[in-house]
C-alpha cells in the first residue's frame, strides 16, 4: 500500500487534520493527541491495511504501524500539511479528564520521545566502546577510545542541554532558551564548584540535607550540585521558565519583547534553578533512587519476576516511560540503575513465542506478520509481535509474560544492573558492562535472554497451538482502549470483540435482511460505511420496516436503542445491520427489538421492527448498510443483488 493512501486514511480516521493537536512517532507508533477523541473512528482505524492496532493511553491516540512507522510519519506530515514536525497547536488538547498518572506519562513520553533515537545510538557506541576495552581490543589511552567515548558520552554528559530543548517544546518555550538553561547547568565553572575545597559555611548542618556552600548569588547561598547527566532539575527548570515566559510576555511592551522576554526568563530562571529548583530536584532524585534500591534490595529475584511479568503490559499502556525517567535519575544519582535491566528478557520471551507460532500456523497472513516480528524482537522492538501476533490470540501473550517473568527473575538473581541507556534487544547487553568489565552479571543477562527465548518457544509449542489460527476478532486492542458510545465504529467493534468464533470461516451466501432497493455502499452518505473501512457489503433502502435474519447462527449483539444488530453465522460470517444514519440519536424511538443476545436464529426469522415514517419525520434517513465486518477473512466478498430485493433473497456471496 502506498503510504500516501495509508496516511490519508489515518488522518480521516482520527477525525481529520482539524482534530489533530499534535502527532509524533516512536519506534512503532504514531502518537496523536486529539482535540476530541470522540471524533475518531476506532474500528475504521483498526481495520485499515497498514495499521497493526490502536491503543489509547496516557492521553494519546496511538496508532501502531510497525517498523516502517518513520516512513509513514514523514508521508503523513506531508499529506496532512502538518507544520513544525507534526505539532499543530497543543493548547487545544483537553487534559482536564486525564488522570495524574496519564499526565505524567504524557509529559515524560513527550520529552523523551524526540531524543530516544540519538540517546540509544550514543548509548550503543558508549556500550560497545566499554566492551572493546573489556575484551582487550583497545586501551583507554588510545585515540580510538577517546573519540568513541566522546561520541557515546557527550549526549549523557550534556543531557540537561538536550532535555532543555525537548522540554522547552513540550512546555511551549523557545528551544534556544531551553538549551541555554541546560547549558548553564553544565557550565564548567559551575560543575567544578561542586568539588571546590573552599567552603564558606554549611547549610542544614547535621541533617540529611547538609550542604557545604562554596559561593553565593547576591548574598544568597548557592547549594552546589553536579547537574551533568541529570533529568529532574532541567525539566522542573524549563517548566518554571515557561511560567516566567508567559508572565514576561504579558507585562513587557511588544516593541521590546524580542530581547527583553528572553532576558527576563534567563535572568530569573537560572539563579532560581541554582538556588532552589536544582537542589530540591536533586534531593528528590536521590530519594527516588534510594526508594527504588530499597525495593530491589528487599528481593532482586522477586523484583525481576514482577518486572518481567508486567513489562509488556506497561509497554501496551505506555507507562514504561515512567521507568525510563526513573532509570535516568538513578544513573545520575548512583551511576547505575537496578530496575530497568530486569525487563531486558521481555523482548526475547516475546520473540521465542512468535518464532514458535511461525512453525505452528497454517495461515500465511499470520506467518507474514510473525517473521518480521521475530527480527524486530531480537533488536528489542516488540510492538509488532505484541499487537500483530500474540495479544490478539491471548494465550501466546500470557505465555510470553510467564517466560519474561522467569527471565527477569534470573536477571535479578545474577544482580545485573545497567550503567547506560543504550540499545534494545541484543544491543542492550553492553548496558550491563561496568567499570569492572565483563563479569558474571553480564553473562547472567545473556543467560536470562537465552532462557526467556527458549522457554517462550517451548511453552508456546506445548500449550499455545490451539490459539494460533483462531480468528483475531479485533481483540488486539487492550481493555483500556475506550469505545465511544453511539459511534458506528464502536458498534462494529463491540460486535467484533463480543466473542471469538470457534472455527475458521467457511464460504456461504448471506441473505437480504430487508425488503427494498439495493444501494451501492459507496453511495451511503456516511464515510464510515461508504469507505468500506468497517467491512464490505451493500445497503438497502427499505420499503418495509422489518429486519429479518440473513444467516443461520446467533445474535452477537443487540444495541439497546434497537437501531443496529450484529449476528455471527454458523459458518463464521459476522454481519452488522445498521438501520439508518445517526439513528442512535433517536434513543430507541421508532424501533422494537424482537430478539436477544446469544439467541439462535435462522434465515428469515424477524429481528427488529422499525417505523420508517417516524424515523424520516424526525429528520433521519433509513438507508440500511449490511456489512460483513470480518470481510478480511474471505478471499472474495461479492454483492449478488441489484435493484429491488426481497428479504431472504441471495444478497452477499462470501468465498
C-alpha positions in Angstrom: 0.0 0.0 0.0 1.2 3.5 -0.8 2.0 5.5 2.3 0.0 8.4 0.8 -3.1 6.3 0.8 -2.5 5.0 4.3 -1.7 8.4 5.6 -4.9 9.9 4.2 -7.0 7.1 5.8 -5.3 7.6 9.1 -5.9 11.3 9.0 -9.6 10.7 8.1 -10.0 8.1 10.9 -8.6 10.4 13.6 -11.3 12.9 12.7 -9.4 15.0 10.1 -6.5 17.4 10.4 -8.5 19.9 12.3 -8.9 17.3 15.1 -5.2 16.8 15.5 -3.4 18.8 18.2 -0.1 17.1 17.6 1.5 13.9 16.2 4.9 12.4 16.8 6.2 8.8 16.4 8.3 6.4 18.4 9.8 3.1 17.2 6.5 1.6 16.1 3.6 4.0 16.8 2.2 7.2 15.5 1.3 9.1 18.7 -1.6 11.5 18.2 -3.0 14.0 20.7 -6.5 14.8 19.5 -8.7 17.7 20.4 -11.7 15.4 20.7 -11.2 11.6 20.7 -14.9 11.0 20.2 -14.5 12.2 16.6 -12.0 9.4 15.8 -13.2 6.2 14.1 -11.6 3.5 16.2 -12.9 0.5 14.3 -12.2 2.0 10.9 -8.6 2.7 12.1 -8.0 -0.8 13.3 -9.4 -2.3 10.1 -7.1 -0.1 7.9 -4.5 -2.1 5.9 -1.1 -1.0 7.3 -2.4 -0.4 10.8 -1.5 -3.1 13.3 -3.6 -1.9 16.2 -4.9 1.0 18.2 -4.1 2.0 21.7 -5.5 4.8 23.8 -3.2 5.6 26.8 -1.6 8.4 28.6 -3.8 11.0 26.8 -2.5 9.7 23.4 -4.3 8.1 20.5 -1.6 5.7 19.5 -1.8 4.1 16.0 0.6 1.1 15.9 2.2 0.9 12.4 5.3 -1.3 12.9 8.9 -1.0 11.7 8.1 1.4 8.8 6.5 4.0 11.1 9.1 6.6 10.3 8.3 6.5 6.6 4.6 6.6 7.3 5.1 9.5 9.7 7.1 11.5 7.1 4.4 10.9 4.5 1.6 11.7 6.9 3.2 15.1 7.7 3.3 15.9 4.0 -0.2 14.6 3.2 -1.7 16.3 6.2 0.1 19.5 5.8 1.3 19.5 9.4 4.0 22.0 10.2 6.7 22.1 12.8 7.3 18.4 12.9 3.7 17.3 13.5 2.9 19.9 16.1 -0.3 21.8 15.4 -1.4 23.6 18.5 -1.1 21.8 21.8 -3.1 24.4 23.5 -6.3 22.8 22.2 -5.6 19.5 24.0 -8.1 18.9 26.8 -6.2 17.3 29.7 -9.0 18.0 32.2 -10.2 14.4 32.1 -6.7 12.9 32.2 -5.5 11.3 35.5 -2.4 12.5 37.2 -0.7 9.3 36.0 -1.8 9.9 32.4 -0.5 13.5 32.6 2.9 12.3 33.9 3.2 9.7 31.2 2.2 12.2 28.6 4.8 14.6 29.9 7.7 12.1 30.1 6.9 10.5 26.7 6.7 13.9 25.1 10.1 14.9 26.4 12.0 11.7 25.9 10.4 10.5 22.6 12.2 13.0 20.4 15.6 12.1 21.8 15.1 8.4 22.1 16.9 7.6 18.8 20.0 9.7 19.4 20.1 8.5 23.1 20.0 4.8 22.1 22.6 5.4 19.4 25.0 7.2 21.8 24.4 4.6 24.4 25.2 1.8 22.0 28.5 3.4 21.0 29.4 4.0 24.6 28.5 0.4 25.5 30.4 -1.2 22.7 33.4 1.0 23.5 33.3 -0.3 27.1 33.0 -3.9 25.7 36.0 -3.4 23.4 38.1 -2.3 26.4 36.9 -5.2 28.5 37.8 -7.7 25.7 41.3 -6.1 25.3 40.7 -4.9 21.8 41.6 -1.3 22.6 43.2 0.6 25.5 41.6 3.5 27.4 44.6 5.6 26.5 44.1 5.1 22.7 42.8 7.9 20.5 40.1 5.5 19.2 38.8 5.0 22.7 38.8 8.8 23.4 36.9 9.6 20.2 34.3 6.8 20.6 33.8 7.7 24.3 33.3 11.4 23.3 30.6 10.3 20.8 28.9 8.0 23.3 29.3 10.1 26.4 28.6 13.6 25.1 24.8 13.3 25.0 24.6 11.9 28.5 27.1 14.5 29.9 25.2 17.3 28.3 21.8 15.7 28.9 20.4 18.9 30.5 21.0 20.8 27.2 19.3 18.1 25.2 16.4 17.8 27.6 16.2 21.6 27.8 15.4 21.7 24.1 12.9 18.8 24.2 11.2 20.0 27.4 11.0 23.6 26.0 9.0 22.3 23.1 6.7 20.4 25.5 6.2 23.5 27.7 5.8 25.9 24.8 9.1 27.7 25.4 11.7 28.7 22.8 14.1 25.8 22.3 17.1 28.0 22.3 16.1 29.3 25.7 15.7 25.7 26.9 19.2 24.8 25.6 20.7 27.9 27.3 19.2 27.0 30.6 20.5 23.4 30.2 24.0 24.7 29.2 24.2 26.8 32.3 23.7 23.7 34.5 26.6 22.1 32.6 28.9 25.2 32.6 32.4 24.0 33.6 32.9 26.6 36.4 29.6 25.5 38.0 30.5 21.9 37.7 33.9 22.5 39.2 32.4 24.4 42.1 30.7 21.2 43.3 34.2 19.8 44.2 35.7 23.0 45.5 37.8 22.8 48.6 36.8 26.3 49.7 33.7 26.2 51.9 32.1 29.5 53.1 29.8 27.8 55.5 27.4 24.8 55.8 23.7 24.8 55.5 21.4 22.3 57.3 24.3 21.0 59.3 23.6 17.7 61.0 20.7 16.8 58.7 20.4 14.6 55.7 20.3 17.8 53.6 23.6 19.1 54.9 25.2 21.1 52.1 28.6 23.0 52.1 28.3 26.4 50.5 31.1 27.4 48.1 29.5 30.5 46.6 26.6 33.0 46.9 24.5 34.9 44.5 23.7 38.4 45.6 24.4 37.2 49.1 22.1 34.2 48.8 23.8 30.8 49.4 24.0 28.6 46.3 24.0 24.8 47.1 26.4 23.3 44.6 25.2 20.2 42.8 26.5 18.3 39.8 23.8 18.6 37.2 25.6 16.9 34.3 23.5 13.8 33.2 20.6 14.9 35.4 17.0 14.7 34.4 14.6 16.2 37.0 16.3 19.6 37.6 16.2 20.7 34.0 12.6 19.5 33.5 11.4 21.5 36.5 13.6 24.5 35.5 12.0 24.6 32.0 8.5 24.3 33.5 9.4 27.3 35.7 10.9 29.2 32.8 7.6 28.7 30.8 5.7 30.4 33.6 8.2 33.3 33.7 8.0 33.5 29.9 4.2 33.7 30.0 4.3 36.4 32.6 7.0 38.4 30.8 5.1 38.4 27.5 2.1 40.0 29.4 4.0 42.8 31.0 6.7 43.7 28.5 5.8 46.0 25.6 5.6 44.4 22.2 8.3 46.7 20.8 11.0 45.2 23.1 9.6 41.7 23.6 12.1 40.2 21.2 15.1 40.6 23.5 13.6 41.6 26.9 11.4 38.5 27.3 14.4 36.1 26.9 16.4 38.4 29.1 13.9 38.2 31.9 13.4 34.4 31.5 17.2 33.7 31.8 17.9 36.2 34.5 15.2 34.8 36.7 15.1 31.1 35.9 18.8 30.2 36.1 19.5 31.8 39.5 16.3 30.3 40.9 17.3 26.9 39.5 20.7 27.1 41.2 19.3 28.3 44.5 16.0 26.4 44.8 14.9 24.2 42.0 18.2 22.3 41.4 18.9 21.3 45.0 15.3 20.3 45.7 15.1 18.3 42.4 18.4 16.6 43.2 17.3 15.6 46.6 14.1 14.3 45.1 16.0 12.3 42.6 18.3 10.9 45.3 15.2 9.9 47.3 13.7 8.1 44.3 16.9 6.3 43.7 17.0 5.3 47.4 13.4 4.1 47.3 14.0 2.0 44.1 17.1 0.5 45.6 15.2 -0.4 48.8 12.6 -2.3 46.8 15.3 -4.0 44.7 17.4 -4.9 47.8 14.4 -6.5 49.5 14.4 -9.2 46.9 16.1 -8.8 43.5 14.6 -12.0 42.3 11.0 -11.0 43.2 11.6 -7.6 41.6 12.8 -9.3 38.5 9.8 -11.6 38.3 7.3 -8.8 38.7 9.1 -6.5 36.3 9.5 -9.2 33.7 5.8 -10.4 34.0 4.3 -6.9 33.6 6.8 -5.1 31.4 4.9 -5.9 28.2 1.7 -4.7 29.8 3.5 -1.5 30.7 4.5 -1.1 27.1 0.9 -1.6 25.9 -0.4 1.2 28.1 2.7 3.4 27.6 3.6 3.6 31.3 7.1 2.2 30.6 8.1 5.9 30.1 7.9 6.4 33.8 10.6 3.7 34.3 12.8 5.4 31.7 12.7 8.6 33.8 13.5 6.7 37.0 16.4 4.9 35.2 18.0 8.2 34.1 17.5 9.6 37.6 19.2 6.5 39.2 22.1 6.6 36.8 22.7 10.3 37.5 22.4 9.7 41.3 24.1 6.3 41.7 25.9 5.6 38.4 23.7 2.7 37.6 20.1 1.5 37.6 19.0 -1.8 39.1 15.4 -1.8 37.8 15.0 -1.3 34.1 17.5 -4.0 33.3 15.1 -6.5 34.8 12.9 -6.0 31.7 15.6 -6.9 29.2 14.4 -10.5 28.8 10.9 -9.5 27.8 11.6 -8.9 24.1 13.3 -12.3 23.9 10.4 -14.1 25.6 8.1 -12.5 23.1 10.4 -13.4 20.2 10.5 -17.1 21.3 6.8 -17.3 21.4 6.4 -15.7 17.9 9.1 -18.0 16.5 7.1 -21.0 17.6 3.9 -19.5 16.0 5.8 -19.4 12.7 6.1 -23.2 12.9 2.6 -23.7 14.1 0.5 -21.5 11.9 -1.1 -22.6 8.7 -2.2 -19.1 7.9 0.1 -17.3 5.5 -1.0 -13.9 6.8 -0.1 -14.8 10.3 3.3 -16.1 9.2 3.9 -12.9 7.2 3.4 -10.9 10.3 5.3 -13.2 12.6 8.6 -13.4 10.6 9.4 -9.7 10.6 8.1 -9.5 14.2 10.8 -12.0 15.3 13.5 -9.9 13.6 12.2 -6.8 15.3 12.0 -8.6 18.7 15.7 -9.6 18.5 16.5 -5.9 18.4 14.1 -5.1 21.2 11.1 -3.7 19.3 8.2 -5.9 20.4 5.1 -3.9 19.4 4.7 -5.8 16.0 4.9 -9.1 17.9 2.5 -7.9 20.7 -0.2 -6.2 18.6 0.1 -8.2 15.4 0.6 -11.7 16.7 0.4 -12.6 20.5 -2.0 -10.2 22.1 -4.9 -10.9 19.6 -4.6 -14.6 20.5 -4.3 -14.0 24.2 -2.7 -17.3 25.3 0.6 -16.7 23.4 0.8 -13.3 25.1 0.3 -14.8 28.6 3.0 -17.4 27.8 5.4 -14.6 26.8 4.7 -12.9 30.1 5.5 -16.1 32.0 8.7 -16.6 30.1 9.6 -13.0 30.6 9.0 -13.2 34.4 11.4 -16.2 34.7 14.0 -14.3 32.6 13.5 -11.2 34.9 13.9 -13.4 38.0 17.2 -14.7 36.6 18.5 -11.2 35.9 17.6 -10.2 39.4 19.4 -13.3 40.7 22.6 -12.5 38.8 22.5 -8.9 40.1 22.6 -7.4 36.7 22.4 -3.6 36.5 22.5 -1.1 33.7 25.0 1.7 33.5 23.9 3.5 30.4 20.8 3.9 28.2 21.9 2.2 25.1 20.2 0.0 22.5 17.4 -2.5 22.9 17.3 -6.3 22.4 20.8 -7.7 21.8 22.2 -4.2 21.7 21.3 -3.8 25.4 23.9 -6.3 26.5 26.7 -3.6 26.7 24.4 -1.6 29.0 25.4 -4.1 31.8 29.1 -3.6 31.4 30.5 -1.8 34.4 34.0 -0.3 35.0 35.0 -3.8 36.1 34.4 -5.1 32.5 32.5 -8.2 31.5 31.6 -10.2 34.6 29.0 -12.7 35.7 26.3 -10.0 35.8 26.8 -9.6 32.0 26.9 -13.3 31.4 23.8 -13.6 33.6 21.9 -11.2 31.4 22.8 -13.2 28.3 21.7 -16.4 30.0 18.4 -14.9 31.0 17.8 -13.7 27.5 18.5 -17.2 26.1 16.3 -18.9 28.8 13.4 -16.5 28.1 13.7 -17.2 24.4 13.8 -21.0 24.8 11.0 -21.0 27.4 8.8 -18.8 25.2 9.3 -21.1 22.2 8.8 -24.4 24.1 5.8 -23.3 26.1 4.1 -22.0 23.0 4.8 -25.2 21.2 3.4 -27.2 24.1 0.5 -25.1 25.3 -0.4 -22.4 22.7 -1.0 -24.1 19.5 -4.8 -24.2 19.8 -5.0 -20.4 19.8 -2.6 -19.8 16.8 -5.1 -19.8 13.9 -8.2 -18.6 15.8 -9.8 -15.5 14.3 -8.5 -12.3 15.7 -11.9 -10.6 16.0 -10.3 -7.2 16.9 -9.1 -8.5 20.3 -5.7 -6.9 19.9 -6.9 -3.6 21.4 -6.3 -3.6 25.2 -9.3 -3.4 27.5 -8.2 0.1 28.4 -9.0 1.4 25.0 -12.3 3.2 25.4 -15.2 2.9 23.0 -17.3 5.9 22.2 -20.9 5.0 22.8 -23.2 5.5 19.9 -20.4 5.7 17.3 -20.9 3.5 14.3 -17.3 2.3 14.6 -17.8 1.4 18.3 -20.9 -0.6 17.3 -18.8 -2.7 14.9 -16.0 -3.0 17.5 -18.5 -4.2 20.1 -19.8 -6.9 17.8 -16.3 -8.0 16.7 -15.0 -8.2 20.3 -18.0 -9.8 21.9 -16.9 -13.4 21.4 -14.4 -15.2 19.3 -15.6 -17.8 16.7 -14.5 -21.3 17.5 -13.8 -22.2 13.9 -12.4 -20.7 10.7 -14.8 -19.1 8.3 -16.4 -21.1 5.5 -17.9 -20.0 2.3 -21.6 -19.1 2.4 -24.3 -16.8 1.0 -25.8 -14.1 3.2 -29.5 -13.4 2.6 -31.0 -10.0 2.3 -32.4 -8.9 5.7 -35.0 -6.4 4.3 -37.4 -5.7 1.5 -36.3 -2.7 -0.5 -33.9 -1.3 -3.1 -30.2 -2.2 -3.2 -27.9 0.8 -2.7 -24.2 0.7 -3.5 -22.2 1.0 -0.3 -20.2 3.8 -1.9 -23.4 5.9 -2.2 -24.2 5.7 1.5 -23.9 9.2 3.0 -21.6 8.3 5.8 -17.9 8.0 5.2 -17.6 5.3 7.9 -19.7 3.0 5.8 -19.1 4.2 2.3 -15.3 3.9 2.6 -15.6 0.2 3.3 -13.3 0.7 6.3 -15.6 -1.4 8.6 -16.1 -4.1 6.0 -17.6 -4.8 2.6 -21.3 -5.2 1.8 -24.2 -3.1 0.5 -27.1 -1.1 1.7 -30.8 -1.4 1.3 -33.4 1.4 1.1 -36.2 -0.4 3.0 -39.8 -0.5 1.7 -41.0 -2.3 4.9 -40.0 -1.6 8.5 -38.9 -5.1 9.3 -35.4 -6.7 9.6 -35.1 -10.5 9.1 -32.1 -12.7 9.9 -29.8 -13.0 6.9 -28.0 -16.1 8.3 -28.3 -19.2 10.4 -26.5 -18.5 13.6 -26.6 -16.5 16.8 -27.3 -12.9 17.8 -23.9 -11.5 18.7 -25.1 -8.1 19.9 -28.4 -6.2 20.1 -27.9 -2.5 20.7 -30.2 -1.0 23.4 -31.5 1.6 21.0 -32.6 -1.1 18.5 -31.1 0.7 15.6 -28.4 -1.9 14.9 -27.8 -5.6 15.4 -24.9 -8.0 14.9 -25.0 -11.6 14.0 -22.5 -14.4 13.7 -23.4 -17.2 11.3 -22.7 -20.9 11.9 -20.1 -20.6 9.2 -18.2 -17.7 10.8 -19.6 -14.7 9.0 -20.0 -11.6 11.1 -22.8 -9.4 9.8 -23.9 -6.0 11.1 -27.2 -4.4 10.1 -27.4 -0.7 10.8 -30.8 0.9 10.3 -30.4 4.5 9.0 -27.7 7.1 9.6 -27.2 8.6 13.1 -30.4 6.9 14.3 -28.8 6.2 17.6 -29.8 9.8 18.4 -33.4 8.6 18.5 -32.6 6.7 21.6 -34.8 3.7 20.6 -37.9 5.7 19.5 -39.4 4.0 16.5 -37.6 0.7 17.0 -38.7 -2.6 18.5 -36.2 -5.4 19.1 -37.6 -8.9 18.8 -34.6 -11.0 19.8 -31.9 -11.1 22.5 -28.2 -11.6 22.6 -27.0 -15.2 22.1 -30.4 -16.2 20.7 -30.2 -18.8 17.9 -31.9 -17.7 14.7 -32.5 -19.0 11.2 -32.7 -17.2 7.9 -36.0 -15.3 7.7 -36.6 -15.0 11.5 -37.8 -11.5 12.4 -35.2 -9.5 14.3 -36.3 -5.8 14.5 -39.4 -3.8 13.6 -39.0 0.0 12.9 -41.3 2.8 11.9 -40.0 4.2 8.6 -42.3 7.2 8.6 -41.5 8.2 12.2 -37.8 8.0 11.6 -37.9 10.1 8.4 -40.2 12.6 10.2 -37.5 13.0 12.9 -35.1 14.0 10.1 -33.2 10.8 9.6 -32.6 8.6 6.5 -33.4 4.9 6.8 -30.8 3.6 4.3 -29.6 0.5 6.0 -26.0 -0.8 5.5 -25.5 -4.5 5.7 -21.8 -5.1 6.5 -19.7 -8.2 6.7 -17.4 -6.9 9.4 -14.9 -9.7 9.1 -14.5 -9.3 5.3 -10.8 -9.7 5.6 -11.3 -13.3 6.5 -12.6 -14.0 3.0 -10.9 -14.1 -0.4 -13.9 -12.6 -2.1 -17.0 -10.7 -0.9 -19.5 -10.2 -3.8 -22.8 -8.4 -3.7 -25.3 -10.6 -5.7 -28.4 -8.5 -5.7 -29.3 -5.4 -7.7 -32.4 -3.2 -7.9 -35.3 -4.5 -5.9 -34.7 -7.2 -3.4 -36.8 -9.2 -1.0 -35.9 -10.5 2.4 -34.2 -13.9 2.3 -33.1 -13.4 -1.4 -29.4 -14.2 -2.0 -27.6 -11.0 -1.2 -23.8 -11.3 -0.5 -21.6 -14.2 -1.6 -18.7 -15.0 0.7 -15.8 -17.2 -0.5 
